[in-house]
Amino acid sequence: MGENLMDSIREWWGAIMAATGLCIWLVRLEGSSKTALREIARLEKQLDADRKAISETRKEQNEMLREMRADIKRLLERSGPARD
């Protein structure tokens, strides 16, 4: 019985090692994909935060430009009509 088992192991050794290697590779692949998914989620959050910050900055710049236009308009009105 013991010798029969040893013969079976020798006969199937290559297949056993290939299956073991495949299992290890699949576990590593799963770990890599989980890491990649976490990184994607982090980058999406960062992108959303960047978009929000850019939007707020753009609103502030537009308000500043409106104020500048109004100031320029008032200055031009004070200086009176253009002289030729």
Secondary structure as the mmCIF struct_conf table of DSSP 4:
data_model
#
loop_
_struct_conf.conf_type_id
_struct_conf.id
_struct_conf.beg_label_comp_id
_struct_conf.beg_label_asym_id
_struct_conf.beg_label_seq_id
_struct_conf.end_label_comp_id
_struct_conf.end_label_asym_id
_struct_conf.end_label_seq_id
HELX_RH_AL_P HELX_RH_AL_P1 GLY A 2 SER A 79
BEND BEND1 PRO A 81 PRO A 81
HELX_LH_PP_P HELX_LH_PP_P1 ALA A 82 ARG A 83
#
